[in-house]
Amino acid sequence: MKNGENYNPKSRRSFLKSVSAGIILVSVPSFLIACKEKAINFAIRLSGTNHILGHRLRTKNFPKISKTIEIPYLIIGGGIAGLSAGRQLKKKGIEDFLILELETEAGGNSRNRENKYSKYPLGAHYLPLPNIQDKELVRFLEESKIIVGHEDGFPVFDEEQLTFMPQERLFIKNTWQESLVPKFGVSKTSEEEFNRFFEIMSDFRNKKGEDGRFIFDIPLANISKDGHHDFLDKITMKEWLVQNKFLSEELYQYVNYCCRDDFGLGIEFVSAWAGIHYFAARKHNATKEKTENVLTWPEGNARLMNHLKEYSKDKIVTNHLVYEAGIKGENVIVNAYDDLKKETVAIVASKVIFATPQFINGYLLASRQTVTKEFHYAPWLLATLTVKDLDDNNSYPLCWDNVIYGAKGLGYIFNQHESLGQIQEKKVITYYYSFSTADLKKSRKELLTKPESYWKELIISDLKIPHPDIENNIEEIDIQRIGHGMISPVPGFLFGNFRAEASRTIEDKIFFAHSDLSGISIFEEAFHQGINAVNKMLNETALDK
């Protein structure tokens, strides 16, 4: 199961993926082109974040201010952290606030689209069951009717929002198999290494520091502060595997997949502490059965985003690019460009939360220009395909998560899997592709020259492995390209000074909230970042309440 799997050697509910360096472009405006190669016609839409407007931060060639807005509280950025901050303000009884968002809609990487056959995600697409001690997240899931009750002290989840069976399958040696762990051709030595690896991860999952806190936990703000395991942040995950005498190629590829899944970068680039966190931070204690199930929806985490948005639905102002901010007297002055009206507005606020990634904050705040350069973001490519059919050898049924052993990408999700009507006129799947490289900035610039035909060939070549005839069945491909997809915790980042410095409040007027300040880009971190920023802003404890 994705994200922090609780390995069971008897059922072998784990998975191996062969991975390779991926490729991505920063986004461009949407348009349609017709692909007529081999006399096969289907539409390709290329889209992504509004980088063209965003890049104007470098030149700041905006018109003069035409109007001024005064507001007590302002949130910049309408992703999960910003929407969570809006929810917290509302729960504190505060109504007088605004959320400014660059895109045409809020949600960040948790947005979605919809065609006439299905909704589908433009990024994040699932939430593992929460740790039972995460009371604030449990409360939010109750508010959202995702948790529908309690039994014997455990939450009861709406079954229709949990992944249906069959959940996972793996295509290997020309056949599909149940679960994602290879069942054939794995040596005894490799199997023993998997058992040893997961025993170590289980120990880490339960380990606590001298202060009684877990060494690995979600959110990271709750982890032990005794520092005895900080050394794991100084080496890569690959170095940790070598030091612990793991030799299995299958294990290396499995852990490499897991790191790419959560961090975008593989074992050669992420810290060992982060790699272990993937397996040890989730306690699998939200149900009596200790299940490792996940919550998912056709639209992905847009379902969660929309629940958060309900608290701020009349407070969100889209198509606004903030390009300048600073403290003047008792207030914070924020200048923003309205891309619809083509005018500049000045917003005067008493306090402001920057729920924007640090690579943006570096352009807005002079004090953050140096430290934000130490934040590394992995790009992502998503491709949603509408197909007439997914012909394969029918060795195992289509699942929610479908992995292709030896493929370049990270597999694909069957978006209609959670639909109660299990017979679809057309199938809609979303393919995920991340890349791992030592120089992300250079890669992004180089990739601007890749033509759209390159993406089509990359996607189809992967999917042809289990579905040889897929090209003849494609009706549409919607490609979402994200240049700065997620924060990647390279060695020294999680326990260095960069996160703390970037999080530091400015004169009790400017506050910060984003998952990159946690160092791990998952829903829970962004959710708690928003809550804690509001609590700080209101001079309350930084702990959720």
Wavefront OBJ file of the C-alpha trace (Angstrom):
o trace
v 0.000 0.000 0.000
v 1.220 3.492 -0.769
v 2.914 5.624 1.827
v 4.295 3.936 4.897
v 3.375 0.349 4.209
v 2.976 -2.024 7.127
v 4.753 -5.020 5.611
v 3.352 -8.455 6.298
v 5.705 -11.224 5.123
v 2.856 -13.728 5.048
v 0.600 -11.707 2.776
v 3.578 -9.870 1.266
v 1.588 -6.650 0.915
v 4.499 -4.613 -0.334
v 5.644 -3.689 -3.777
v 8.705 -3.423 -6.007
v 9.044 -0.989 -8.789
v 11.853 -0.543 -11.225
v 12.497 3.153 -11.492
v 14.542 5.471 -13.638
v 15.212 9.145 -13.948
v 12.178 10.957 -15.278
v 11.701 14.102 -17.302
v 9.367 17.046 -16.937
v 8.688 20.507 -18.269
v 7.419 23.507 -16.420
v 3.888 24.196 -17.441
v 2.528 26.057 -20.431
v -0.983 27.327 -21.186
v -3.577 24.778 -22.204
v -4.139 24.007 -25.841
v -5.141 21.084 -27.986
v -3.156 19.457 -30.769
v -4.107 16.570 -33.006
v -1.685 13.637 -33.195
v -1.937 11.876 -36.530
v 1.079 9.596 -36.445
v 0.391 6.096 -37.682
v -3.063 7.318 -38.712
v -4.131 7.292 -35.044
v -6.049 10.358 -33.910
v -6.448 11.544 -30.339
v -6.272 14.868 -28.556
v -3.464 15.915 -26.248
v -3.899 18.776 -23.827
v -0.786 20.277 -22.243
v -1.347 22.215 -19.053
v -0.015 23.001 -15.609
v 0.507 25.807 -13.156
v 0.453 29.390 -14.445
v 4.203 29.763 -14.784
v 3.936 32.521 -17.392
v 2.242 34.891 -14.951
v 4.406 33.609 -12.113
v 7.607 34.353 -14.002
v 6.680 38.046 -14.028
v 7.913 38.055 -10.429
v 11.391 38.364 -11.902
v 10.650 41.550 -13.836
v 7.815 43.010 -11.724
v 6.621 45.073 -14.661
v 3.143 45.681 -13.331
v 0.855 48.719 -13.720
v 0.589 51.323 -10.994
v -1.693 50.689 -8.034
v -5.274 51.563 -8.924
v -7.060 50.693 -5.676
v -6.434 49.786 -2.045
v -8.120 47.123 0.082
v -7.924 47.032 3.877
v -8.358 43.721 5.703
v -7.243 42.561 9.173
v -5.943 39.163 8.036
v -4.579 38.101 4.665
v -3.518 34.645 3.484
v -1.348 34.451 0.384
v -1.711 31.116 -1.384
v -4.799 28.938 -1.707
v -3.238 25.494 -1.523
v -3.909 23.057 1.322
v -1.917 25.106 3.866
v -3.717 28.334 2.959
v -7.145 26.708 3.002
v -6.348 25.037 6.310
v -5.402 28.446 7.718
v -8.750 29.777 6.495
v -10.538 26.924 8.257
v -8.699 27.655 11.483
v -9.557 31.357 11.348
v -13.203 30.470 10.805
v -13.143 28.033 13.734
v -11.732 30.841 15.873
v -14.708 32.981 14.952
v -12.767 35.267 12.592
v -14.539 36.167 9.357
v -12.609 39.226 8.199
v -9.893 37.682 6.031
v -9.012 37.059 2.396
v -7.095 34.338 0.568
v -5.209 35.396 -2.568
v -4.545 32.687 -5.167
v -2.481 32.915 -8.356
v -4.370 30.231 -10.282
v -7.915 30.357 -11.630
v -8.984 28.164 -8.715
v -7.665 27.282 -5.278
v -6.254 23.899 -4.337
v -2.634 23.799 -5.440
v -1.552 20.248 -6.250
v -4.878 18.951 -4.920
v -6.965 20.310 -7.773
v -8.805 18.161 -10.291
v -10.498 18.149 -13.661
v -13.467 16.250 -15.012
v -14.491 14.888 -18.379
v -17.833 13.307 -19.258
v -16.644 9.922 -17.986
v -14.912 10.705 -14.689
v -13.304 13.194 -12.379
v -9.534 12.870 -12.126
v -6.711 14.408 -10.048
v -4.128 16.944 -11.162
v -1.748 15.885 -8.415
v -2.265 14.334 -4.988
v -4.751 11.482 -5.121
v -4.973 9.689 -1.768
v -4.680 10.057 2.005
v -3.472 7.122 4.116
v -5.529 6.467 7.232
v -4.374 8.952 9.870
v -2.455 8.190 13.021
v -5.102 7.938 15.727
v -3.229 10.440 17.916
v -3.600 13.105 15.205
v -6.714 14.516 16.854
v -7.043 17.608 14.646
v -6.923 15.611 11.413
v -9.393 13.084 12.821
v -11.687 15.984 13.730
v -11.483 17.369 10.190
v -12.308 13.944 8.719
v -15.319 13.799 11.038
v -16.467 17.238 9.878
v -16.125 16.032 6.297
v -18.212 12.868 6.913
v -15.225 10.709 6.004
v -15.200 9.375 9.551
v -18.839 8.501 10.250
v -18.582 7.313 13.834
v -16.487 5.526 16.457
v -16.449 1.969 17.704
v -14.411 0.664 20.648
v -12.374 3.869 20.573
v -11.492 3.618 16.867
v -12.798 5.796 14.026
v -15.265 4.227 11.598
v -14.528 5.333 8.035
v -17.090 5.679 5.284
v -16.462 2.488 3.318
v -17.260 4.189 0.025
v -14.281 6.515 0.552
v -11.813 3.704 1.243
v -10.150 1.910 -1.650
v -12.292 -0.915 -2.971
v -10.987 -4.372 -3.645
v -9.033 -5.344 -5.649
v -6.610 -2.606 -4.635
v -3.295 -3.396 -6.278
v -1.764 -5.423 -9.049
v 1.665 -5.785 -10.605
v 2.527 -6.547 -14.213
v 5.647 -8.702 -14.246
v 6.940 -11.392 -16.589
v 4.063 -10.759 -18.991
v 1.320 -11.327 -16.460
v -0.642 -9.438 -13.827
v -0.477 -10.680 -10.274
v -2.400 -9.802 -7.132
v -0.587 -7.368 -4.810
v 2.511 -5.469 -5.805
v 5.253 -7.737 -4.493
v 6.721 -10.042 -7.160
v 5.657 -13.593 -6.380
v 7.897 -15.370 -8.856
v 11.606 -15.247 -9.486
v 12.577 -13.614 -6.192
v 15.531 -15.307 -4.536
v 15.475 -16.587 -0.975
v 18.223 -14.112 -0.119
v 16.174 -11.217 -1.435
v 13.100 -12.340 0.474
v 15.129 -12.559 3.680
v 16.429 -9.030 3.112
v 12.886 -7.744 2.743
v 11.927 -9.391 6.011
v 14.946 -7.887 7.779
v 14.322 -4.452 6.280
v 10.697 -4.364 7.434
v 11.610 -5.632 10.880
v 13.947 -2.647 11.196
v 11.225 -0.310 9.928
v 8.771 -1.771 12.445
v 11.250 -1.056 15.212
v 11.633 2.529 14.006
v 7.836 2.864 13.847
v 7.522 2.100 17.565
v 10.709 3.762 18.790
v 10.406 6.775 21.088
v 12.962 9.279 22.317
v 13.903 10.184 25.855
v 11.122 12.781 25.876
v 8.500 10.086 25.244
v 7.755 11.214 21.703
v 7.987 9.048 18.609
v 11.240 9.363 16.661
v 9.165 9.367 13.452
v 5.699 10.899 13.441
v 3.209 12.958 11.469
v 3.262 15.923 11.628
v 7.013 16.337 12.030
v 6.378 18.993 14.681
v 5.446 16.134 17.034
v 8.672 14.104 16.739
v 11.126 13.560 19.566
v 13.533 16.414 20.174
v 16.261 14.323 21.833
v 18.340 14.393 18.619
v 19.656 10.836 18.894
v 18.617 9.964 15.329
v 19.382 13.272 13.631
v 22.521 11.687 12.168
v 20.266 9.831 9.722
v 19.628 13.164 8.024
v 23.312 13.508 7.163
v 23.474 10.517 4.812
v 21.434 9.384 1.852
v 18.990 6.501 1.999
v 21.258 4.553 -0.333
v 24.189 5.029 2.049
v 22.035 3.756 4.913
v 21.137 0.619 2.939
v 24.808 -0.018 2.199
v 25.823 0.575 5.821
v 23.197 -1.930 6.940
v 24.509 -4.517 4.480
v 21.479 -4.695 2.231
v 22.468 -6.050 -1.165
v 19.222 -7.049 -2.870
v 18.611 -5.225 -6.136
v 14.862 -5.753 -5.666
v 14.983 -4.063 -2.273
v 16.972 -1.128 -3.624
v 14.447 -0.573 -6.402
v 11.550 -0.909 -3.980
v 12.923 1.696 -1.547
v 13.881 3.911 -4.470
v 10.263 3.821 -5.655
v 8.995 4.705 -2.180
v 11.288 7.721 -1.960
v 10.245 8.951 -5.395
v 6.605 8.427 -4.446
v 6.774 10.739 -1.424
v 9.728 13.008 -2.206
v 10.152 13.007 -5.987
v 13.827 12.069 -5.625
v 15.224 8.581 -5.183
v 17.547 6.922 -2.687
v 20.692 8.539 -4.101
v 19.427 12.012 -3.225
v 17.060 11.953 -0.225
v 18.235 11.646 3.348
v 18.025 8.361 5.215
v 15.875 10.012 7.886
v 13.305 10.950 5.251
v 13.447 7.502 3.650
v 12.831 5.784 6.978
v 10.053 8.269 7.772
v 8.129 6.909 4.775
v 7.848 3.541 6.524
v 7.935 4.492 10.203
v 5.829 7.636 10.613
v 2.448 6.029 9.949
v 1.427 3.893 12.906
v -1.440 1.976 11.226
v -3.476 2.385 14.395
v -6.618 4.126 13.123
v -8.581 0.871 12.947
v -8.983 -2.088 15.233
v -7.633 -4.359 12.478
v -4.462 -2.225 12.043
v -5.294 -1.877 8.365
v -3.065 0.016 5.954
v -5.886 1.139 3.695
v -6.069 4.592 2.138
v -8.807 7.134 1.466
v -9.217 7.994 -2.184
v -11.702 9.481 -4.618
v -12.005 9.803 -8.417
v -10.919 13.447 -8.110
v -8.123 12.567 -5.687
v -7.357 14.964 -2.853
v -9.565 17.581 -4.449
v -12.244 15.985 -2.272
v -10.311 17.021 0.847
v -9.489 20.392 -0.676
v -13.161 21.107 -1.331
v -14.043 20.262 2.273
v -11.428 22.781 3.420
v -12.593 25.337 0.888
v -16.087 25.329 2.398
v -14.733 27.359 5.319
v -13.404 30.091 3.013
v -15.499 29.798 -0.150
v -16.525 33.467 -0.046
v -13.036 34.644 0.969
v -10.939 33.367 -1.963
v -9.750 35.794 -4.643
v -8.194 34.015 -7.641
v -6.002 35.179 -10.552
v -4.019 37.444 -8.239
v -0.228 37.411 -8.313
v 1.409 38.900 -5.225
v 4.670 40.463 -6.358
v 5.708 42.666 -3.454
v 5.233 42.727 0.313
v 6.668 44.610 3.223
v 5.977 46.065 6.641
v 5.115 49.749 6.839
v 4.326 51.128 10.245
v 1.738 48.954 11.961
v 0.643 47.172 8.807
v 1.812 44.867 6.070
v 1.478 46.254 2.538
v 0.956 43.629 -0.158
v 0.871 44.547 -3.839
v -0.906 42.107 -6.144
v -1.639 42.021 -9.858
v -5.193 41.115 -10.891
v -4.686 39.162 -14.094
v -8.358 39.354 -15.079
v -8.801 43.098 -14.710
v -5.168 43.827 -15.621
v -4.782 46.138 -12.645
v -2.686 46.313 -9.504
v -4.202 46.438 -6.032
v -2.577 47.274 -2.716
v -3.807 45.304 0.280
v -3.230 46.736 3.734
v -3.411 44.036 6.419
v -2.604 43.854 10.091
v -1.160 40.356 9.750
v -0.350 38.147 6.771
v 0.240 34.409 6.362
v 2.434 33.418 3.436
v 1.080 29.986 2.500
v 3.307 29.992 -0.569
v 6.339 27.806 -1.351
v 9.711 29.214 -0.416
v 10.941 29.584 -3.987
v 8.148 32.170 -4.346
v 8.859 33.840 -0.999
v 12.426 34.436 -2.108
v 11.089 36.871 -4.713
v 8.733 38.620 -2.301
v 10.811 39.074 0.825
v 14.410 40.217 0.784
v 15.137 38.507 4.096
v 14.273 35.122 2.577
v 16.287 35.296 -0.649
v 19.313 33.404 0.643
v 17.752 30.676 2.761
v 15.092 29.752 0.220
v 17.787 28.689 -2.256
v 18.350 25.645 -0.065
v 14.852 24.306 -0.792
v 14.865 21.673 -3.542
v 11.680 20.838 -5.444
v 11.131 17.765 -7.605
v 9.067 18.138 -10.786
v 6.217 15.798 -11.732
v 4.325 14.723 -14.813
v 0.765 13.405 -14.715
v -1.092 12.124 -17.736
v -4.791 11.293 -17.637
v -5.878 9.055 -20.497
v -9.415 8.386 -21.651
v -9.421 5.000 -23.376
v -12.013 2.832 -25.053
v -10.542 -0.193 -23.321
v -7.498 -1.467 -21.425
v -6.895 -4.758 -23.169
v -4.480 -7.037 -21.337
v -4.163 -10.761 -20.694
v -6.842 -10.693 -17.958
v -4.572 -12.538 -15.557
v -5.793 -10.289 -12.733
v -8.555 -7.634 -12.700
v -7.973 -3.914 -13.099
v -7.178 -2.342 -9.699
v -7.019 1.090 -8.146
v -3.209 1.044 -8.262
v -1.568 -0.615 -11.257
v 2.201 -1.042 -11.331
v 4.305 -1.997 -14.331
v 7.530 -3.696 -13.302
v 10.478 -2.261 -15.214
v 8.569 0.792 -16.454
v 9.932 4.319 -16.289
v 6.942 5.815 -14.497
v 5.319 5.158 -11.147
v 2.301 3.307 -12.478
v -1.246 4.466 -13.043
v -4.428 4.927 -11.046
v -7.824 3.762 -12.324
v -9.873 6.835 -11.467
v -13.268 5.127 -11.746
v -12.310 2.346 -9.359
v -14.223 4.021 -6.513
v -17.326 4.472 -8.624
v -20.320 2.441 -7.473
v -21.179 1.837 -11.106
v -18.414 -0.533 -12.065
v -19.276 -0.712 -15.771
v -17.870 2.314 -17.603
v -18.428 3.319 -21.196
v -14.817 4.539 -21.321
v -11.997 4.127 -18.815
v -10.062 7.034 -17.313
v -6.615 6.413 -15.850
v -3.930 8.760 -14.501
v -0.276 7.934 -15.053
v 2.377 9.349 -12.702
v 5.981 10.140 -13.546
v 8.612 11.785 -11.352
v 12.299 12.235 -11.998
v 15.368 12.066 -9.851
v 18.447 14.152 -10.625
v 21.238 15.986 -8.854
v 20.558 19.316 -10.598
v 16.828 20.036 -10.661
v 17.183 23.622 -11.838
v 19.300 22.643 -14.815
v 16.914 19.831 -15.710
v 13.913 22.142 -15.688
v 15.604 24.594 -18.037
v 16.808 21.887 -20.415
v 13.395 20.301 -20.580
v 11.750 23.436 -21.943
v 12.904 22.318 -25.387
v 11.128 18.956 -25.331
v 8.264 18.816 -27.869
v 4.798 17.549 -27.051
v 5.431 14.455 -29.149
v 8.113 13.459 -26.653
v 5.598 13.268 -23.823
v 3.172 11.241 -25.902
v 5.850 8.684 -26.774
v 7.125 8.477 -23.186
v 3.676 7.820 -21.754
v 2.570 5.352 -24.395
v 5.828 3.391 -24.360
v 5.360 2.698 -20.649
v 1.710 1.767 -20.923
v 2.307 -0.478 -23.929
v 4.198 -2.927 -21.723
v 1.000 -4.379 -20.214
v -1.403 -2.928 -22.796
v 0.146 -3.453 -26.254
v -2.888 -2.090 -28.087
v -3.440 0.972 -25.898
v -2.466 3.456 -28.608
v -5.402 2.308 -30.718
v -7.766 2.788 -27.759
v -6.729 6.284 -26.630
v -9.245 9.056 -27.189
v -7.609 11.831 -25.182
v -4.521 12.548 -23.094
v -4.525 15.391 -20.557
v -0.953 16.097 -19.460
v -0.291 18.095 -16.299
v 3.287 19.306 -15.856
v 4.471 20.725 -12.547
v 7.938 22.245 -12.501
v 8.149 22.516 -8.700
v 5.994 19.546 -7.735
v 7.106 18.821 -4.175
v 9.794 19.564 -1.626
v 12.593 16.984 -1.648
v 14.428 16.418 1.672
v 18.058 16.075 0.638
v 20.654 15.286 3.340
v 21.037 18.036 5.911
v 17.729 19.705 5.122
v 15.339 18.284 7.722
v 17.597 19.022 10.702
v 19.524 21.949 9.258
v 18.811 25.619 9.862
v 17.027 26.324 6.574
v 13.517 25.268 7.559
v 13.682 27.058 10.891
v 14.971 30.260 9.310
v 12.371 30.211 6.535
v 9.636 29.633 9.139
v 10.681 32.522 11.351
v 7.941 35.096 11.930
v 8.760 38.675 10.875
v 7.942 41.309 13.503
v 4.868 39.422 14.657
v 3.163 40.506 11.436
v 4.248 38.088 8.709
v 3.825 34.348 9.264
v 4.564 31.302 7.141
v 2.748 28.068 6.362
v 3.562 25.538 3.640
v 4.372 21.830 3.485
v 7.892 22.650 2.304
v 8.554 24.127 5.761
v 7.967 20.624 7.126
v 10.329 19.193 4.532
v 7.869 16.510 3.435
v 5.104 17.228 0.944
v 2.073 15.337 2.232
v -1.462 16.509 2.990
v -1.086 16.199 6.762
v 1.942 18.509 6.901
v 0.271 21.248 4.853
v -2.898 20.856 6.930
v -1.054 21.342 10.223
v 1.137 24.135 8.858
v -1.971 26.230 8.200
v -3.440 25.583 11.640
v -0.241 26.364 13.486
v 0.409 29.575 11.549
v -3.002 30.906 12.606
v -2.398 29.920 16.209
v 0.921 31.763 16.177
v -0.678 34.767 14.531
v -3.329 34.907 17.252
v -0.609 34.654 19.898
v -1.743 31.205 20.920
v 0.256 28.034 21.296
v 1.682 26.688 18.045
v 0.237 23.291 18.869
v -3.061 22.472 17.204
v -6.170 23.190 19.234
l 1 2 3 4 5 6 7 8 9 10 11 12 13 14 15 16 17 18 19 20 21 22 23 24 25 26 27 28 29 30 31 32 33 34 35 36 37 38 39 40 41 42 43 44 45 46 47 48 49 50 51 52 53 54 55 56 57 58 59 60 61 62 63 64 65 66 67 68 69 70 71 72 73 74 75 76 77 78 79 80 81 82 83 84 85 86 87 88 89 90 91 92 93 94 95 96 97 98 99 100 101 102 103 104 105 106 107 108 109 110 111 112 113 114 115 116 117 118 119 120 121 122 123 124 125 126 127 128 129 130 131 132 133 134 135 136 137 138 139 140 141 142 143 144 145 146 147 148 149 150 151 152 153 154 155 156 157 158 159 160 161 162 163 164 165 166 167 168 169 170 171 172 173 174 175 176 177 178 179 180 181 182 183 184 185 186 187 188 189 190 191 192 193 194 195 196 197 198 199 200 201 202 203 204 205 206 207 208 209 210 211 212 213 214 215 216 217 218 219 220 221 222 223 224 225 226 227 228 229 230 231 232 233 234 235 236 237 238 239 240 241 242 243 244 245 246 247 248 249 250 251 252 253 254 255 256 257 258 259 260 261 262 263 264 265 266 267 268 269 270 271 272 273 274 275 276 277 278 279 280 281 282 283 284 285 286 287 288 289 290 291 292 293 294 295 296 297 298 299 300 301 302 303 304 305 306 307 308 309 310 311 312 313 314 315 316 317 318 319 320 321 322 323 324 325 326 327 328 329 330 331 332 333 334 335 336 337 338 339 340 341 342 343 344 345 346 347 348 349 350 351 352 353 354 355 356 357 358 359 360 361 362 363 364 365 366 367 368 369 370 371 372 373 374 375 376 377 378 379 380 381 382 383 384 385 386 387 388 389 390 391 392 393 394 395 396 397 398 399 400 401 402 403 404 405 406 407 408 409 410 411 412 413 414 415 416 417 418 419 420 421 422 423 424 425 426 427 428 429 430 431 432 433 434 435 436 437 438 439 440 441 442 443 444 445 446 447 448 449 450 451 452 453 454 455 456 457 458 459 460 461 462 463 464 465 466 467 468 469 470 471 472 473 474 475 476 477 478 479 480 481 482 483 484 485 486 487 488 489 490 491 492 493 494 495 496 497 498 499 500 501 502 503 504 505 506 507 508 509 510 511 512 513 514 515 516 517 518 519 520 521 522 523 524 525 526 527 528 529 530 531 532 533 534 535 536 537 538 539 540 541 542 543 544 545
